[in-house]
Amino acid sequence: MTDDYDLDSGPDPATFAAAAPEPTVDETAADPVYVVGVGPGHPAYRTPRGERAISEADVVVGFETVVELVEDVTDADLLTCGYRDEAEALAAFGERVAAGERGTAVAMGDPNHSGYQFVGKIQAAVEREADRRGTDPKPIRVIPGISSLQVAASRARTPMEETEFVTLHKSGDLDADMDRLVAAVDDRNLLVLPRPYDRMPGDIAAFLLDRGADPTLEALVLEKLTHADEAIHRYSLAELSEHAGGDGSEDTPFSDLVVLAVRQPV
């Protein structure tokens, strides 16, 4: 994969990351690059295996708000970024890994729930720099974490085997994902990771109602899960739809750290 992609037309970095299973790796010999899920925010939800990968790294890369959560468990050099300078930070990370340093990337929650675009970008940066140097790239290992989605399923009492999970927390077109919600809403619980700020809980509720969903379905907006200011807001689907509209933080009463649960009646 190159840097020349358009998330509306492809190739999507998530597709690149999921193109093949992880190779069989002797981690003691191969020195893989780790992509670690650091949990929903509270340090008690970080896994010991993930913390070890972070503490043993020479260089750690991730979005600034994520790196801040783990800076107390590592002496590694920290490469932080936002969306605008993400490519530069990942390129620097790839260079240092190719030079022989131990590298770990950190993502909020669990990369398997909402982070495969990031996994794909890490893999591409590592492989690109190795190819430039004419060396074999280090393998990429994902270390799962606890996701806010799992915490939300517990708070909302929506067993995963009876629930349709859809992440909207990604770049690119969301039509297929929204269609999955419509197809499932009549007979399954929904757990949704909204996209700030154009597909927030109110927007999703309005979309479902427009496609014929039952307006009396129970909808829970679970905000800042595991944080000190965690809050759970309870609505009917019709009540939640009143918060639809807009594409900025000022247009919604909810933060960007939010999960939507829509429950089937028992």
N, C-alpha and C positions, 0 to 999 in steps of 0.2 A: 504494500500500500504506500502511496506517496502522500505528500501534504496537499495535493491538488484534488480535493474532493469537495462536493457540495452535498450537505446533509439532506437536501430536498431531492436530489437526483442520484446520489451515491458516488462512490461506495461509502457505506456507513462504517466507521471504525468498529462498531459493535459486531458487524458481520465478519470483519477481518479477524477479530478476537475469537469468534466462535467457529471459525472455518474448520478447525480440527481439534481433537482432544489434546490435552496436555501430554507431552511425551513422558515416557518412563524416565525418571531422573534419580540418580544417586545424589541427594542434596549435599552430602558431605564432600563430594568430589566435584560436582558440576557448578557449585556456587550460583544458584539461580537468582534471578531478580524477582522479588516478591511484590505482589500487589495485595495490600492488607486492608480488610474492612475494619475500621476502628470503632464500630458500634454507633448507637444513636446520639452519643454525646457524653453520658455519664461514664467516668472511668471504670466503674464496677462492671460495665458491660463489654469491656475489651477482653479478648481472649488471651491467655498466657502465650500461646503460639504466635499470635500476632505481635504481642509486645516484644517477644524475643527477636523476631525478624526486624523490628524497628530498632531495638537497643543494640543489635549487632551490626547495623548498617554503617557504612562510611558516609553515605549520602542518602537523604530522604527527600522525596519530591511530592508535592500535592498542593491543593488549593490552600490558601493562607488560613482560612477558618478551620480546615481539617488538621493541618500541621500544628496549629496552636494547641490542639487537644493532646498531642503526643510529645511535645518538645521537652516535657519533664522526664521522659523515659529514655532519652538517647543523647549521646554526645556527637551525633552525626552532623555534618553540614546540612543545613535545611534550605532547600530550594522551594520557595513559595511562589504561587502564581495566582492570577485571576483568569477570566476568559480571554482577555485581550493579550496577555503575554504568556499564555499557556504553551504555545509552540516553542518559544524561546527557552522556557524552563525545561521542557521535556528534551529538547535538543541538547542542552547542557548536561542533563541527567544521562542521556545516551552516551555522550562523549566520556563521561567519567566512568560509567559502567564498562565501556569498551576498553578503557585504560586499565581496568583491573580492580576497580573499587567495588565494594559490596553495595548494591543499590536496593532500596525499598521505596515503593510508592504507596501512598496512603489515600484511602477513599472513605467517605462517610458511610456508615452502616455496613452493608455487605455488597461487594461488587456484583454478586450474582443477581441481586434484586434490581439494581438501578445504575450500575456502573460499568457496563460493558463497553460503552464508547470510550471511557477513560482507559480501560484495560487495553483496548485496541490501539489507542494512541501511544501508550507506554511500549507495547510490543513493537509498534512501527518505529518508534524512536530508537529502541535498542537494536533492532535488526538493520535499520538504515545506517547507523554509525558503524556497526560491525562490517556491513557490506562495503562501506567506504574504505575501511582499513584492510579489507580482504581477510577477515577473521571470522570464526564461527560465532554467531550471536549466543549470548547466554539464554537459557530457557526461562520462560515466565511461569511463575507459580502464583496462583491465587490462594490466599488464606482467607477463608470466609469469616465474617463477623456476624454479630447480632444486628439485625436491621430494625429500624423503627416500624417496619411492616410487621415483623414478628411480635413486637411489643403491642402494636395496634390490634393484632388478631387476639392477643390475650385480653386486652382491655375491653374490646368489643364483643368478646366471646363468639368469634366467627372461626370455627375450625377450618384449617386450610383445605381439607379434603372436600369441604362443602362451599368453597369460596373461589371466585374468579379474581385473580390478581392481575392488574394492569398497571404498568408504569407509564406515566406521561412525562416523567422527569427526564427528558432528553430533548435534543435538538432534532429538527426535521419535521416531516409530515406526521400527523397523529390520526389521520382518518381511520386507518385499519384498527388502531387501538381503541378509538371511540366506538367503532362498530362492534368490537368484542364486548364492550360493556353493555351495549344495547341488546346483543344476543343473549347475554347471561342474566340480565336484571330481573327477568320474570321468574326465575326459579333457583337462583344461586345468590349467596351473599357476594358483595363486591368489596374489595380492598383496592384503593387507588392511590398512587403517589402522584399528586397534581404537579403541574408545571407552573412555576412562578413566572409571570403573573397573569398569563393569558388563558390558562386552563386551571383555574382555582376551583375549590369545592362548589361554590355557587354556580359557576359556569357549567360544571359537569352535571349538577342537578338539573339545571335548565335544559341542557341537551337531552338528558334522559327523559324528562317530562315531555319534551317536544316529540320524542320518538315513541311515546305511549306508555311510559313507566307509571306505576301506581303512585299517585302523589302522597299517599299515606305511609309509604315505606319509611322506616326509621333510618335516619342518617346521622352519623356521629362524625364530627370533625375533631380529630385527635391531634393536638398541637404541642410541639416541643416535648415530646415524650422522653421521659427519664431526666429531664432538666428540672431545676428547682421550680420553674414557673410552668410546669406541665398543666395543660387544661384540656378538658373534654367538653365540647359543645354539642348539645343534643337538639335535633330538629326532626320534623317530617321532611320528606324530599321537597314538598311544595314550599315549606318555610325556608329551606336552605336556598332554593332557587331565587329568592328575593335578593340575594347577595351576588347575583350574576352581573357581568358587565365590566368593561375596562381591561387594561393590560398593565397597570402599575400598582405598586404597593399601596398607594393611597386609595385604590378602588376596591379594596377588600378588607374585611375586618381581621383576616387571618394572616399569620406570618408565612414565610416560605418553608418552615419546618413543620409540615402538616401531612397527615394521612386522612383520607376519607374512607369511612366504612358505611356501606348501605346493607342493612340487615333484612333478611326475609322474616316474615312473621312465623312464630313458632306455633 
